[in-house]
Amino acid sequence: MTRKYFGTDGVRGTANLDPITPDLVQRLAMAAGHRFQRGDHRHRVVIGKDTRLSGYMLEPALTSGFIAMGMDVVLVGPMPTPAIGMLTTSLRADLGVMISASHNPYQDNGIKLFGPDGFKLSDEAEAAIEGLIDNGDFALAAPHALGRAKRLDDAPGRYIEAVKRTFPTDLSLEGLKIVVDCANGAAYGVAPTVFQELGAEVIPVGVNPDGTNINRDCGAVSTRAMQEQVVTHGADLGVALDGDADRLIIADEYGARVDGDQVMGLIAAHWAKQGRLTGDLVATVMSNLGLERHLKAQGVGLTRTKVGDRYVVEAMRRDGCNLGGEQSGHIILSDYATTGDGILAALQVLAVRVQEKRPMSALGRVFEPVPQILKNVRFGEGAPLETASVKSAVAQAETALGAAGRVVIRPSGTEPVIRVMAEGDDRRQVEAAVDSVIAAIEAA
């Protein structure tokens, strides 16, 4: 399905350039409002954002579009993406919107849409909205039926309490020192509070957003600051969130990174032991083969999806699974949330840490990863993946790696690059496989 505006996680691009301009975003709001008019009740939409400067431009554009369609707007300000899914259902809203480009630099921004059930929209719903953006003839609301806008001042408190309720009531974080890196993003006002109120001593990092420093040398995509602070303060572990707090990377007490695959493996093993794990663990094609082998040895299956946390969620809902995620740190715990939630996932890891009374360095190495290499290659016009030379290079790489290896190639949904990943037991073969495929793409 070729899509003009929507990628793997909503609409995303450089702020004030198509498609992230006020006029197009306003039309997107009108299209989405038209698509989600359901009956004759008073319609409502929840709008949150991260801390990017361009949020001040996009929030009123969206608000204007929804009001023009007769929808009331509830503005919650800077809040994590998963909070918007939660508030959409809590407020019985017809639609939820998060203004964020997640882990991207501040120059980018994006729009993520949630349906009335709190889940991200399906490909079909996004395609319908795309068609309306370009070709829709909207019936605008009459003057007396225009929507209204208001701010929900207690939104942070509602989310904080909802997240805290997922932590076992017989446990406490007292005695633990935790570095919490909020990436100067959406969670800067709520994440430290969650851990503090559960008893932890918190060393906050990335909690001074200025509109342009989101994800800059901090957060889940740049964890060095968090890792260094763990060592400096002698903390028990570190928690790094990304710009909209839907992904998580952990550091152990030595500052070593614990990625999403290890986190999923840890939670899966703990939940399986408690009888809480339902169905397979659901992960993407990018998750390490070592995780799959480890789960198999534990009697737990692994279902793989294409990249994108909403595809993981779709598979979880289809198969009745309650744990899934991505190596990059999106962890979906469907017993508690409709999308990835970095704070919530951190609390599940901390519950294991408290219950087992073992250091994070012992808990965070659940399996031995096989050598895995991921490289990006930029491309211009055309579809290089469809050329015979690239297909031949991929086939040759797969043959060289054998049955124990994998090659995964995919266009990025957020930038003009092709991601080439290979893994296998022999690192030299893996490197050769990636380089050969990249050479073929560059020559195509």
BELWO-V976751 format. One record per backbone hydrogen bond with DSSP energy under -0.5 kcal/mol. CO is the residue of the C=O (numbers start at 1). NH is the residue of the N-H. Records with the same first field share a line. If there is no record, write none. Layout:
CO = NH, NH
This chain:
5 = 12
7 = 10
10 = 7
11 = 111
13 = 109
14 = 17
17 = 20
19 = 21
20 = 16
21 = 25
22 = 26
23 = 27
24 = 28
25 = 29
26 = 30
27 = 31
28 = 32
29 = 33
30 = 34
31 = 35
32 = 36
34 = 37
36 = 38
41 = 43
43 = 72
44 = 94, 95
45 = 74
46 = 97
47 = 76, 77
48 = 99
49 = 79
52 = 55
53 = 56
54 = 57, 58
55 = 59
56 = 60
57 = 61
58 = 62
59 = 63
60 = 64
61 = 65
62 = 66
63 = 67
64 = 68
65 = 69
66 = 69, 71
67 = 70, 147
68 = 141
72 = 45
73 = 75, 150
74 = 47
75 = 152
77 = 49
80 = 83, 84
81 = 84, 85
82 = 86
83 = 87
84 = 88
85 = 89
86 = 90
87 = 91
88 = 93
89 = 92
94 = 116
95 = 46
96 = 114
97 = 48
98 = 100, 112
99 = 50
101 = 104
105 = 108
107 = 15
109 = 13
110 = 100
111 = 11
112 = 98
113 = 121
114 = 96
115 = 118
119 = 115
122 = 126
123 = 127
124 = 128
125 = 129
126 = 130
127 = 131
128 = 132
129 = 133
130 = 134
131 = 135
132 = 136
136 = 138
138 = 140
142 = 145
143 = 146
148 = 73
150 = 75
151 = 153
152 = 155
154 = 158
155 = 159
156 = 160
157 = 161
158 = 162
159 = 163
160 = 164
161 = 165
163 = 166
164 = 167
168 = 171
173 = 176
176 = 178, 201
177 = 236, 237
178 = 180, 203
179 = 181, 239
180 = 182, 205
181 = 241
182 = 185
183 = 215
185 = 188
187 = 190, 191
190 = 194
191 = 195
192 = 196
193 = 197
194 = 198
195 = 200
196 = 199
198 = 173
199 = 175
200 = 202
201 = 178
202 = 204
203 = 180
205 = 182
206 = 184
211 = 53
213 = 216
215 = 217, 218
219 = 222
222 = 225
223 = 227
224 = 228
225 = 229
226 = 230
227 = 231
228 = 232
229 = 233
230 = 234, 235
231 = 234
237 = 179
238 = 251
239 = 181
240 = 249
241 = 220
242 = 245
243 = 186
244 = 81
245 = 342, 343
247 = 242
249 = 240
250 = 258
251 = 238
252 = 255
256 = 252
258 = 250
259 = 263
260 = 264
261 = 265
262 = 266
263 = 267
264 = 268
265 = 269
266 = 270
267 = 271
268 = 272
269 = 273
270 = 274
271 = 275, 276, 277
272 = 275
277 = 279
278 = 322
281 = 283, 303
282 = 325
283 = 305
284 = 287
288 = 291, 292
289 = 293
290 = 294
291 = 295
292 = 296
293 = 297
294 = 298
295 = 298, 300
296 = 299
301 = 281
302 = 304
303 = 283
305 = 285
308 = 311, 312
309 = 313
310 = 314
311 = 315
312 = 316
313 = 317
314 = 318
315 = 319
316 = 320, 321
322 = 334, 335
323 = 282
324 = 332
325 = 284
326 = 329
327 = 260
329 = 248, 331
330 = 326, 332
331 = 333, 341
332 = 324, 334
333 = 336, 337
341 = 345
342 = 346
343 = 347
344 = 348
345 = 349
346 = 350
347 = 351
348 = 352
349 = 353
350 = 354
351 = 355
352 = 356
353 = 357, 358
359 = 362, 363
360 = 364
364 = 366
367 = 369
371 = 424
373 = 422
375 = 420
377 = 418
383 = 386
384 = 387
387 = 391
388 = 392
389 = 393
390 = 394
391 = 395
392 = 396
393 = 397
394 = 398
395 = 399
396 = 400
397 = 401
398 = 402
402 = 405
406 = 423
408 = 421
410 = 419
415 = 417
416 = 379
417 = 412
418 = 377, 420
419 = 410, 421
420 = 375
421 = 408
422 = 373
423 = 406
424 = 371
425 = 427
426 = 430
427 = 431
428 = 432
429 = 433
430 = 434
431 = 435
432 = 436
433 = 437
434 = 438
435 = 439
436 = 440
437 = 441
438 = 442
439 = 443
440 = 444
441 = 444
